[in-house]
Amino acid sequence: MAEVSNSKLLSTTGISGIEGACVVIVRTEWNDAVVGALEKGCRAELEKAGVVYRTIMVPGAFEIPFAIRAYWDIHKYRDDRPQAFIALGCVLRGDTPHFEYVCRAVTDGVLQLNMTLPVPTIFGILTVDNQQQADERIGGKHGHKGEEAAVTALKMIAVKKSFL
């Protein structure tokens, strides 16, 4: 089982090249309590790093890839264009195949963004069977996935800048 204790992910020591970076968080309205907790942890890490961020709200997880692509297309030539996007959402399994369709679509959408945009899109979308699993990922035994998404974004910005 993947546990945050098996990783050095949350170590932000030595991350360089993120000064003045801009990160755009795209989060869902659906499952607002869980996603709000993800966003709160994400914001805290971004603030700690001193980067600029903006949050965009979309109805559900299915709409996340569209919002990211549209935002990039409008801002790509601006000085304040994002150096990373963070997708935050929570899809809870229900009684119909809807869960599988939404999870597949948003996963494929984020993958496509990572393959076509010149900046990373971080996958901070919980795909869980029940509320308990969601709670375990917003500060429970599986860490805080919002914080992890922010740290991942910072590290990916630094990785990209190291290529220059």
N, CA and C of each residue as an Amber inpcrd file, in Angstrom:
protein
   492
   0.8380000  -1.1820000   0.0000000   0.0000000   0.0000000   0.0000000
   0.8790000   1.2400000   0.0000000   0.5220000   2.1930000  -0.8080000
   1.2730000   3.4460000  -0.8820000   0.9810000   4.2840000   0.3550000
   2.0280000   4.6140000   1.0750000   1.8930000   5.4690000   2.2490000
   2.9100000   6.5900000   2.1560000   2.5190000   7.7510000   2.6140000
   3.4010000   8.9130000   2.5340000   4.6850000   8.6860000   3.3260000
   4.6510000   7.8350000   4.3380000   5.8510000   7.5650000   5.1270000
   6.9090000   6.8150000   4.3170000   6.5240000   6.2240000   3.1900000
   7.4640000   5.5150000   2.3170000   8.1090000   6.4360000   1.2910000
   7.9290000   7.7390000   1.4300000   8.3500000   8.6820000   0.4040000
   9.0860000   9.8680000   1.0090000   9.9070000  10.4930000   0.1940000
  10.5590000  11.7460000   0.5760000   9.8040000  12.9370000  -0.0070000
   8.6140000  12.6870000  -0.5170000   7.8610000  13.7140000  -1.2390000
   7.7100000  15.0030000  -0.4480000   7.3480000  14.9160000   0.8100000
   7.0330000  16.1290000   1.5580000   8.2570000  16.9280000   1.9790000
   9.4460000  16.4430000   1.6930000  10.6530000  17.2070000   1.9740000
  10.7880000  18.3140000   0.9200000  10.7070000  19.5410000   1.3640000
  10.8410000  20.6660000   0.4340000  12.2320000  21.2950000   0.5220000
  13.1200000  20.6840000   1.2770000  14.4770000  21.1940000   1.4150000
  15.1840000  21.1680000   0.0600000  15.7540000  22.2940000  -0.2810000
  16.5520000  22.3530000  -1.4950000  15.7790000  22.5840000  -2.7880000
  14.5000000  22.8660000  -2.7210000  13.7650000  23.1760000  -3.9500000
  14.1750000  24.5770000  -4.3810000  14.7250000  24.6910000  -5.5680000
  15.1360000  26.0080000  -6.0570000  14.4550000  26.2960000  -7.3880000
  14.4690000  27.5540000  -7.7610000  13.8890000  27.9470000  -9.0400000
  12.4020000  28.1810000  -9.0120000  11.8190000  28.2880000  -7.8110000
  10.3670000  28.4920000  -7.7350000   9.9980000  29.9270000  -7.3580000
  10.9990000  30.7550000  -7.1760000  10.7440000  32.1420000  -6.7870000
   9.8690000  32.8210000  -7.8420000   8.7750000  33.4320000  -7.4110000
   7.8840000  34.1320000  -8.3220000   7.0140000  33.2330000  -9.1770000
   7.0290000  31.9380000  -8.9010000   6.2200000  31.0020000  -9.6940000
   4.7350000  31.2660000  -9.4800000   3.9610000  30.9440000 -10.4970000
   2.5110000  31.0640000 -10.4380000   1.9140000  29.6690000 -10.6070000
   1.0200000  29.3000000  -9.6980000   0.3440000  28.0030000  -9.7330000
  -1.1540000  28.2560000  -9.7590000  -1.8570000  27.5330000 -10.6200000
  -3.3120000  27.6390000 -10.6820000  -3.9130000  26.3360000 -10.1710000
  -4.7420000  26.4650000  -9.1540000  -5.4830000  25.3370000  -8.5870000
  -6.8410000  25.3040000  -9.2720000  -7.2010000  24.1680000  -9.8350000
  -8.5350000  23.9980000 -10.4060000  -9.2280000  22.9410000  -9.5670000
 -10.2760000  23.3520000  -8.8620000 -10.9500000  22.4720000  -7.9170000
 -12.4420000  22.3700000  -8.2190000 -13.0320000  21.2990000  -7.7350000
 -14.4440000  21.0430000  -7.9880000 -15.3370000  21.6010000  -6.8870000
 -16.5820000  21.8800000  -7.2680000 -17.6130000  22.2150000  -6.2900000
 -18.1760000  20.9330000  -5.6660000 -18.1720000  19.8600000  -6.4530000
 -18.7130000  18.5840000  -5.9890000 -17.8580000  18.0480000  -4.8450000
 -18.4850000  17.4370000  -3.8380000 -17.7990000  16.9320000  -2.6360000
 -16.9820000  18.0480000  -1.9830000 -17.6560000  19.1700000  -1.7680000
 -17.0090000  20.4100000  -1.3430000 -16.2470000  20.2950000  -0.0240000
 -16.7460000  19.5520000   0.9420000 -16.0490000  19.4620000   2.2340000
 -14.6750000  18.8140000   2.0590000 -14.6220000  17.7270000   1.3200000
 -13.3490000  17.0340000   1.0940000 -12.4330000  17.8910000   0.2280000
 -12.9600000  18.4130000  -0.8670000 -12.1250000  19.1950000  -1.7830000
 -11.6810000  20.4980000  -1.1170000 -12.5240000  21.0680000  -0.2800000
 -12.1250000  22.2560000   0.4720000 -10.9460000  21.9710000   1.3870000
 -10.9360000  20.7970000   2.0090000  -9.8110000  20.4070000   2.8600000
  -8.5510000  20.1820000   2.0150000  -8.7100000  19.5690000   0.8340000
  -7.5720000  19.4110000  -0.0730000  -6.9930000  20.7790000  -0.4460000
  -7.8900000  21.6950000  -0.7940000  -7.4480000  23.0280000  -1.1950000
  -6.7490000  23.7540000  -0.0460000  -7.2780000  23.6360000   1.1490000
  -6.6770000  24.3070000   2.3100000  -5.2380000  23.8370000   2.5250000
  -5.0130000  22.5270000   2.4580000  -3.6610000  21.9940000   2.6040000
  -2.7550000  22.4170000   1.4690000  -3.3000000  22.4390000   0.2810000
  -2.5560000  22.8520000  -0.9060000  -2.1260000  24.3090000  -0.7750000
  -3.0550000  25.1650000  -0.4210000  -2.7540000  26.5950000  -0.2610000
  -1.6830000  26.8300000   0.8050000  -1.7790000  26.0950000   1.9070000
  -0.8180000  26.2730000   2.9980000   0.6060000  25.9940000   2.5190000
   0.7840000  24.9350000   1.7350000   2.1210000  24.6030000   1.2230000
   2.6010000  25.6440000   0.2110000   1.7080000  26.1100000  -0.6490000
   2.0910000  27.1230000  -1.6390000   2.4560000  28.4320000  -0.9560000
   1.6990000  28.8050000   0.0740000   2.0070000  30.0260000   0.8210000
   3.3460000  29.9050000   1.5340000   3.6070000  28.7370000   2.1140000
   4.8770000  28.4930000   2.7990000   6.0550000  28.6700000   1.8350000
   5.8420000  28.2740000   0.5850000   6.9030000  28.3880000  -0.4280000
   6.9800000  29.7850000  -1.0280000   5.9890000  30.6220000  -0.7560000
   6.0030000  31.9880000  -1.2570000   5.6710000  32.1360000  -2.7260000
   4.9290000  31.1800000  -3.2810000   4.5400000  31.3050000  -4.6820000
   3.1560000  31.9450000  -4.7820000   2.8860000  32.5000000  -5.9530000
   1.5900000  33.1090000  -6.2300000   0.6520000  32.0040000  -6.7030000
  -0.5890000  32.0320000  -6.2560000  -1.5350000  31.0330000  -6.7350000
  -2.9050000  31.6570000  -6.9280000  -3.6880000  30.9700000  -7.7210000
  -5.0570000  31.3780000  -7.9950000  -5.9070000  30.1150000  -8.0060000
  -7.1520000  30.2260000  -7.5390000  -8.0550000  29.0760000  -7.5360000
  -9.2050000  29.3180000  -8.5000000  -9.4910000  28.3040000  -9.3000000
 -10.6320000  28.3140000 -10.2160000 -11.5580000  27.1850000  -9.7950000
 -12.8370000  27.4770000  -9.7230000 -13.8360000  26.4930000  -9.3140000
 -14.5770000  25.9790000 -10.5480000 -14.7100000  24.6630000 -10.6430000
 -15.5000000  24.0380000 -11.7090000 -16.5390000  23.1360000 -11.0510000
 -17.6310000  22.7990000 -11.7760000 -18.6880000  21.9940000 -11.1580000
 -18.2170000  20.6210000 -10.6680000 -17.5430000  19.8670000 -11.5280000
 -17.1410000  18.5120000 -11.1520000 -15.8170000  18.1350000 -11.7590000
 -15.3530000  16.9270000 -11.4470000 -14.0460000  16.4550000 -11.9050000
 -13.9630000  16.3690000 -13.4280000 -15.0460000  16.0070000 -14.0690000
 -15.0580000  15.8710000 -15.5220000 -14.6640000  17.1810000 -16.2120000
 -14.9680000  18.3100000 -15.5920000 -14.7190000  19.6200000 -16.1880000
 -13.3060000  20.1560000 -15.9470000 -12.5360000  19.5070000 -15.1060000
 -11.1990000  19.9990000 -14.7630000 -10.2910000  20.1410000 -15.9800000
 -10.1330000  19.1090000 -16.8210000  -9.2110000  19.2680000 -17.9620000
  -9.5880000  20.4230000 -18.8960000 -10.8810000  20.6040000 -19.1470000
 -11.3020000  21.7210000 -20.0030000 -10.8840000  23.0510000 -19.3960000
 -11.1380000  23.2350000 -18.1050000 -10.8200000  24.5080000 -17.4550000
  -9.3190000  24.7880000 -17.5030000  -8.5090000  23.7750000 -17.2880000
  -7.0530000  23.9590000 -17.3360000  -6.6250000  24.3560000 -18.7380000
  -7.1210000  23.6380000 -19.7270000  -6.7280000  23.9450000 -21.1180000
  -7.1740000  25.3570000 -21.5150000  -8.4050000  25.7090000 -21.1620000
  -8.9180000  27.0330000 -21.5100000  -8.1180000  28.1360000 -20.8050000
  -7.8010000  27.9310000 -19.5440000  -7.0140000  28.9220000 -18.8120000
  -5.6400000  29.0850000 -19.4580000  -4.9940000  27.9660000 -19.7830000
  -3.6780000  28.0390000 -20.4180000  -3.7520000  28.7880000 -21.7410000
  -4.7360000  28.4530000 -22.5640000  -4.8360000  29.0820000 -23.8810000
  -5.0050000  30.5960000 -23.7850000  -5.6830000  31.0630000 -22.7580000
  -5.9090000  32.5040000 -22.5870000  -4.6930000  33.1980000 -21.9670000
  -3.9300000  32.4990000 -21.1100000  -2.8500000  33.1240000 -20.3460000
  -1.4360000  32.7670000 -20.8020000  -1.2750000  31.9190000 -21.8040000
   0.0540000  31.3920000 -22.1350000   1.0680000  32.4470000 -22.5650000
   0.6370000  33.5940000 -23.0570000   1.5860000  34.6250000 -23.4870000
   1.7170000  35.7600000 -22.4690000   1.0510000  35.6260000 -21.3500000
   1.1080000  36.6670000 -20.3220000   2.2840000  36.4400000 -19.3830000
   2.7430000  37.5060000 -18.7840000   3.8520000  37.3990000 -17.8320000
   3.4730000  36.5760000 -16.6010000   2.1760000  36.5920000 -16.2410000
   1.7290000  35.8600000 -15.0530000   1.1620000  34.4770000 -15.3880000
   1.5880000  33.9070000 -16.5130000   1.0980000  32.5780000 -16.8900000
   1.5370000  31.5640000 -15.8300000   0.7510000  30.5170000 -15.6630000
   1.0970000  29.5270000 -14.6370000   2.3220000  28.6900000 -15.0180000
   3.0790000  28.3190000 -14.0020000   4.1720000  27.3710000 -14.1930000
   3.7260000  25.9530000 -13.8510000   2.5230000  25.8300000 -13.2430000
   1.9490000  24.5150000 -12.9520000   0.4600000  24.6820000 -12.6600000
  -0.2660000  23.6170000 -12.9140000  -1.6730000  23.5150000 -12.5310000
  -1.7930000  22.3960000 -11.5140000  -2.7360000  22.5430000 -10.5950000
  -3.0650000  21.4750000  -9.6480000  -4.5520000  21.1890000  -9.7710000
  -4.8860000  19.9550000 -10.1150000  -6.2810000  19.5210000 -10.2270000
  -6.7010000  18.8920000  -8.9070000  -7.7320000  19.4540000  -8.2760000
  -8.2250000  18.9240000  -7.0010000  -9.6910000  18.5250000  -7.1350000
 -10.0030000  17.3280000  -6.7050000 -11.3790000  16.8520000  -6.7270000
 -11.4960000  15.5950000  -5.8980000 -12.7180000  15.1190000  -5.7750000
 -12.9780000  13.8700000  -5.0620000 -14.1490000  13.1780000  -5.7430000
 -13.8900000  11.9880000  -6.2650000 -14.9330000  11.1930000  -6.8950000
 -15.1740000   9.9810000  -5.9990000 -16.3800000   9.9070000  -5.4490000
 -16.7700000   8.7980000  -4.5760000 -17.5440000   7.7600000  -5.3730000
 -17.2010000   6.5040000  -5.1710000 -17.9000000   5.4150000  -5.8650000
 -19.3730000   5.3980000  -5.4400000 -20.2340000   5.2210000  -6.4070000
 -21.6670000   5.1080000  -6.1340000 -22.1800000   3.7530000  -6.5940000
 -23.4650000   3.6920000  -6.8900000 -24.1010000   2.4330000  -7.2700000
 -24.1510000   2.1940000  -8.7730000 -23.6190000   3.1350000  -9.5520000
 -23.6850000   3.0150000 -11.0120000 -22.2750000   3.0680000 -11.5960000
 -22.1190000   2.7590000 -12.8780000 -20.7910000   2.8250000 -13.5060000
 -20.2630000   4.2500000 -13.6880000 -21.0380000   5.2490000 -13.3010000
 -20.6360000   6.6500000 -13.4470000 -19.2350000   6.8940000 -12.8780000
 -18.9180000   6.3000000 -11.7420000 -17.6180000   6.4490000 -11.0940000
 -16.4800000   6.1050000 -12.0590000 -16.5840000   4.9410000 -12.7040000
 -15.5340000   4.5080000 -13.6290000 -15.3940000   5.4610000 -14.8060000
 -16.5220000   5.9260000 -15.3420000 -16.4740000   6.8370000 -16.4940000
 -15.8050000   8.1590000 -16.1240000 -16.1940000   8.7130000 -14.9960000
 -15.6330000  10.0010000 -14.5790000 -14.1480000   9.8500000 -14.2450000
 -13.7960000   8.8070000 -13.4970000 -12.3860000   8.6140000 -13.1270000
 -11.5130000   8.4230000 -14.3580000 -11.9700000   7.6220000 -15.2980000
 -11.1960000   7.3870000 -16.5240000 -11.0540000   8.6850000 -17.3180000
 -12.1520000   9.4180000 -17.4670000 -12.1190000  10.6430000 -18.2710000
 -11.1890000  11.6910000 -17.6620000 -11.2680000  11.9070000 -16.3650000
 -10.4290000  12.9410000 -15.7520000  -8.9650000  12.4940000 -15.7180000
  -8.7150000  11.2210000 -15.5060000  -7.3420000  10.7190000 -15.5320000
  -6.7420000  10.8760000 -16.9250000  -7.4930000  10.4670000 -17.9380000
  -7.0130000  10.6250000 -19.3170000  -6.8360000  12.0930000 -19.6770000
  -7.7490000  12.9430000 -19.1970000  -7.6540000  14.3740000 -19.4790000
  -6.4100000  15.0000000 -18.8770000  -6.1010000  14.6490000 -17.6400000
  -4.8980000  15.1860000 -16.9960000  -3.6450000  14.6390000 -17.6730000
  -3.6590000  13.3750000 -18.0480000  -2.5270000  12.8120000 -18.7870000
  -2.3090000  13.5680000 -20.0950000  -3.3910000  13.8110000 -20.8210000
  -3.2820000  14.5360000 -22.0910000  -2.7160000  15.9400000 -21.8690000
  -3.1500000  16.6110000 -20.8210000  -2.6080000  17.9390000 -20.5060000
  -1.1050000  17.8590000 -20.2460000  -0.6810000  16.8410000 -19.5120000
   0.7430000  16.6900000 -19.2190000   1.5580000  16.3900000 -20.4690000
   0.9430000  15.8080000 -21.4510000   1.6470000  15.4920000 -22.6880000
   1.6250000  16.6540000 -23.6890000   0.6840000  17.5920000 -23.5510000
   0.5440000  18.6510000 -24.5510000   0.8750000  20.0510000 -24.0490000
   0.6870000  20.3280000 -22.7880000   1.0220000  21.6540000 -22.2580000
   2.5050000  21.6920000 -21.8840000   3.1140000  22.8570000 -21.9270000
   4.5230000  22.9650000 -21.5470000   4.7360000  23.1150000 -20.0400000
   3.6690000  22.9770000 -19.2600000   3.7540000  23.0470000 -17.7980000
   3.0340000  21.8340000 -17.2150000   3.4350000  21.4010000 -16.0230000
   2.8250000  20.2070000 -15.4410000   1.4210000  20.4520000 -14.8940000
   0.6120000  19.4100000 -14.9610000  -0.6850000  19.3740000 -14.2910000
  -0.6000000  18.2600000 -13.2540000  -0.7810000  18.6190000 -11.9980000
  -0.6470000  17.6780000 -10.8910000  -2.0080000  17.0600000 -10.5830000
  -2.0310000  15.7480000 -10.4570000  -3.2590000  14.9920000 -10.2180000
  -3.5180000  14.9000000  -8.7190000  -4.3850000  15.7810000  -8.2280000
  -4.7660000  15.7910000  -6.8180000  -6.2240000  15.4080000  -6.6510000
  -6.6680000  14.4620000  -7.4460000  -8.0730000  14.0520000  -7.4310000
  -8.1850000  12.7180000  -6.7030000  -8.9490000  12.7050000  -5.6400000
  -9.1770000  11.4620000  -4.9120000 -10.2080000  10.6290000  -5.6610000
  -9.9250000   9.3660000  -5.8520000 -10.8810000   8.4260000  -6.4460000
 -11.0450000   7.3220000  -5.4070000 -12.0960000   7.4260000  -4.6170000
 -12.2390000   6.5810000  -3.4300000 -13.5830000   5.8660000  -3.4080000
 -13.6130000   4.7940000  -2.6560000 -14.8310000   3.9900000  -2.5410000
 -15.8370000   4.5610000  -1.5490000 -15.3480000   5.3030000  -0.5470000
 -16.2600000   5.7770000   0.4970000 -15.6790000   7.0080000   1.2020000
 -16.4830000   7.5860000   2.0650000 -16.0830000   8.7990000   2.7820000
 -14.8910000   8.5470000   3.6920000 -14.8280000   7.3760000   4.3170000
 -13.7060000   7.0600000   5.1990000 -12.3860000   7.1240000   4.4400000
 -12.3520000   6.5740000   3.2340000 -11.1300000   6.6300000   2.4430000
 -10.7640000   8.0750000   2.0920000 -11.7590000   8.8870000   1.8200000
 -11.4920000  10.3040000   1.5470000 -10.9060000  10.9780000   2.7860000
 -11.5110000  10.7340000   3.9410000 -11.0300000  11.3400000   5.1800000
  -9.6000000  10.9260000   5.5020000  -9.2420000   9.6830000   5.1820000
  -7.8880000   9.2040000   5.4310000  -6.8570000   9.9110000   4.5580000
  -7.3180000  10.6050000   3.5190000  -6.4170000  11.2710000   2.5740000
  -6.4370000  12.7970000   2.7020000  -7.1380000  13.3010000   3.6990000
  -7.1180000  14.7490000   3.9550000  -6.6120000  15.0170000   5.3760000
  -5.5790000  14.2660000   5.7350000  -4.9580000  14.4520000   7.0400000
  -5.0130000  13.2190000   7.9080000  -5.5220000  12.1260000   7.3850000
  -5.5830000  10.8720000   8.1280000  -4.3480000  10.0280000   7.8990000
  -4.5360000   8.7240000   7.9920000  -3.3870000   7.8130000   7.9500000
  -2.6660000   7.7750000   6.6030000  -3.2950000   8.2910000   5.5580000
  -2.6400000   8.3290000   4.2520000  -2.0910000   9.7160000   3.9240000
  -1.9020000  10.5320000   4.9380000  -1.3270000  11.8520000   4.7240000
  -2.3620000  12.8600000   4.2710000  -1.8840000  13.9170000   3.6430000
  -2.7630000  14.9840000   3.1520000  -2.4680000  15.1880000   1.6800000
  -3.3560000  14.7140000   0.8400000  -3.1250000  14.7240000  -0.6010000
  -3.1160000  16.1360000  -1.1820000  -3.7480000  17.0980000  -0.5340000
  -3.6660000  18.4880000  -0.9860000  -2.2650000  19.0470000  -0.7880000
  -1.6860000  18.7790000   0.3770000  -0.3110000  19.2020000   0.6410000
   0.6400000  18.5250000  -0.3400000   0.4430000  17.2300000  -0.5520000
   1.3060000  16.4840000  -1.4630000   1.2320000  17.0360000  -2.8870000
   0.0340000  17.4150000  -3.3110000  -0.1220000  17.9740000  -4.6610000
   0.6480000  19.2850000  -4.7950000   0.6000000  20.1230000  -3.7720000
   1.3250000  21.3970000  -3.8140000   2.8320000  21.1690000  -3.8660000
   3.3380000  20.2770000  -3.0290000   4.7730000  19.9990000  -3.0170000
   5.2030000  19.4040000  -4.3560000   4.3740000  18.5370000  -4.9140000
   4.6870000  17.9650000  -6.2280000   4.7650000  19.0580000  -7.2810000
   3.8320000  20.0010000  -7.2590000   3.8670000  21.1080000  -8.2150000
   5.1620000  21.9050000  -8.0720000   5.5520000  22.2130000  -6.8450000
   6.7790000  22.9760000  -6.6140000   7.9970000  22.2190000  -7.1380000
   8.0300000  20.9250000  -6.8800000   9.1680000  20.1230000  -7.3400000
   9.1970000  20.0180000  -8.8640000   8.0320000  19.9240000  -9.4940000
   8.0040000  19.8460000 -10.9490000   8.4000000  21.1640000 -11.6080000
   8.0230000  22.2830000 -10.9750000   8.4720000  23.5860000 -11.4820000
   9.9940000  23.6470000 -11.4150000  10.5620000  23.2100000 -10.2910000
  12.0210000  23.2140000 -10.1390000  12.6940000  22.2660000 -11.1250000
  12.1030000  21.1050000 -11.3450000  12.6660000  20.1510000 -12.3100000
  12.7070000  20.7700000 -13.6980000  11.6010000  21.3840000 -14.1090000
  11.5680000  21.9830000 -15.4360000  12.6110000  23.0880000 -15.5640000
  12.7170000  23.9360000 -14.5460000  13.6980000  25.0290000 -14.6080000
  15.1300000  24.4890000 -14.6240000  15.3450000  23.3160000 -14.0680000
  16.7030000  22.7450000 -14.0730000  17.1310000  22.3040000 -15.4660000
  16.1920000  22.1670000 -16.3920000  16.5160000  21.7650000 -17.7650000
  17.0880000  22.9110000 -18.5800000  16.8920000  24.1420000 -18.1150000
  17.3320000  25.3150000 -18.8800000  18.8270000  25.5180000 -18.7990000
